[in-house]
Amino acid sequence: MGKPVMITSSYRRPAQNEKLNATMTHTSGQAVDVSVGVGWVQKLIKIALEESLTGIDVKQKG
């Protein structure tokens, strides 16, 4: 399996967020973006759900 999880983005200043045309959850500290290694996606989602995290969005690259 590859590297488990790496945070790629967390809090963003509003001006930076606007340039990315992103939602406001990053500017309020309510969101993080992570890069997940092969084989770790299901584990991360399971943990997030067990911790009652919401708004989980999965995007696949490659």
C-alpha positions in Angstrom: 0.0 0.0 0.0 1.1 3.6 -0.7 1.4 6.4 1.8 -1.7 6.6 4.0 -2.9 10.2 4.1 -1.4 13.6 3.5 -3.2 16.9 4.1 -2.9 19.0 0.9 -5.0 22.0 1.8 -6.7 23.3 5.0 -7.5 26.9 5.9 -7.5 29.3 3.0 -7.7 33.1 3.0 -10.9 34.3 1.3 -9.0 35.8 -1.6 -7.1 32.6 -2.2 -10.3 30.6 -2.0 -12.0 32.9 -4.5 -9.2 32.3 -7.0 -9.9 28.5 -6.7 -13.6 29.1 -7.1 -14.0 26.8 -4.0 -16.6 26.5 -1.3 -16.4 28.7 1.8 -15.8 25.7 4.2 -12.0 26.2 3.9 -12.2 29.8 4.9 -14.1 29.0 8.1 -11.7 26.2 9.0 -14.3 23.5 8.4 -12.6 21.6 5.6 -9.4 19.9 4.6 -8.3 18.3 1.4 -6.3 15.1 1.6 -4.4 12.9 -0.7 -5.0 9.2 0.1 -2.7 6.4 -0.9 -3.9 3.3 -2.8 -5.9 1.0 -0.5 -6.5 3.7 2.2 -9.7 5.4 0.9 -12.2 3.0 2.5 -10.3 3.1 5.8 -10.3 6.9 5.8 -14.0 7.1 5.0 -14.8 4.5 7.7 -12.9 6.5 10.3 -14.6 9.8 9.2 -18.1 8.2 9.5 -17.3 6.7 12.9 -16.3 10.2 14.0 -19.5 11.7 12.6 -17.8 13.8 10.0 -20.0 15.1 7.3 -19.6 16.5 3.8 -17.2 13.7 2.7 -16.4 14.1 -1.0 -14.2 11.7 -2.9 -12.6 12.6 -6.2 -10.4 10.1 -8.1 -7.4 11.1 -10.2 -5.7 8.9 -12.7 
